Amino acid sequence: MDMIQKFPPIHHLLGGHNLQWNEQQQELEICYMALESFTNPRGTVEGGMICAMLDDVMGLFAFLANGKQPATTINLTMDFLRPCQVGQVYTKCRFIKQGKAILNIESEAWQNNKMVARSTANFMVLT
């Protein structure tokens, strides 16, 4: 996808790759690479880094699924379900509800076929 170069720097910092955009189903999947530098003192990936991955996938989803209009996160909730290890983190994202001004979005982070975290967020469409 040639537009990947226009993605925000955080997307690249998080190792975003293998973007799969399904326009008809309105679903986005992105793999990220959790690095050793993302870990906490216990050696697992810091929750804030997983949150950043999910915020990134939802932000890109908001852009792609809403006519490529920019949108910004106005709130976000996180549920951490199990520790995340260094390595690949697979994310997927979809609408809960698509309004004209507010987009309600949900996302999940997976590792080794187990959900490690999930998030819901509201994005405001910027005009």
Residue pairs with C-beta under 8 A, 6 or more apart in sequence:
1 19
1 21
4 19
7 16
7 60
8 56
8 59
10 52
10 56
11 56
11 60
14 32
14 33
14 49
14 52
14 53
14 56
15 32
15 33
15 34
15 35
16 30
16 31
16 32
16 53
16 56
17 30
17 31
17 32
17 33
18 29
18 30
18 31
19 28
19 29
19 30
19 60
20 28
20 29
20 30
21 28
21 64
22 28
22 29
23 64
23 65
25 94
26 65
26 94
26 95
27 92
27 93
27 94
28 57
28 60
28 61
28 64
28 65
28 92
28 93
28 94
29 90
29 91
29 92
29 93
30 56
30 57
30 60
30 91
30 93
31 88
31 89
31 90
31 91
32 53
32 56
32 88
32 89
32 91
33 87
33 88
33 89
34 45
34 49
34 50
34 53
34 84
34 85
34 86
34 87
34 88
34 89
35 86
36 86
38 45
38 46
38 49
38 86
39 45
39 46
39 86
40 46
40 47
42 83
44 83
44 84
44 85
45 83
45 84
45 85
45 86
45 89
47 78
47 80
47 117
50 78
50 80
50 84
50 89
50 109
50 116
50 117
51 76
51 78
51 117
51 119
53 89
53 91
53 109
54 76
54 78
54 91
54 93
54 107
54 108
54 109
54 117
54 118
54 119
54 121
55 73
55 76
55 119
55 121
57 91
57 92
57 93
57 107
58 73
58 76
58 93
58 105
58 107
58 119
58 121
58 123
59 71
59 72
59 73
59 123
61 93
61 94
61 105
61 107
62 71
62 103
62 105
62 123
62 125
63 69
63 70
63 71
65 95
65 98
65 103
66 98
66 103
66 125
69 125
69 126
69 127
70 125
70 126
71 103
71 123
71 124
71 125
71 126
72 123
72 124
72 126
73 121
73 122
73 123
74 102
74 121
74 122
74 123
74 124
75 121
75 122
76 119
76 120
76 121
76 122
77 119
77 120
77 121
78 117
78 118
78 119
79 117
79 118
79 119
80 116
80 117
81 115
81 116
81 117
81 118
82 114
82 115
82 116
83 116
84 109
84 111
84 116
84 117
85 111
87 111
88 111
89 109
89 110
89 111
89 116
90 109
90 110
90 111
91 107
91 108
91 109
91 110
92 107
92 108
92 110
93 105
93 106
93 107
93 108
94 105
94 106
94 107
95 103
95 104
95 105
95 106
96 104
96 105
96 106
96 120
97 103
97 104
98 104
100 125
101 124
101 125
102 122
102 123
102 124
102 125
103 122
103 123
103 124
103 125
104 120
104 121
104 122
105 120
105 121
105 122
105 123
106 118
106 119
106 120
106 121
107 118
107 119
107 120
107 121
108 115
108 117
108 118
108 119
109 115
109 116
109 117
109 118
110 116
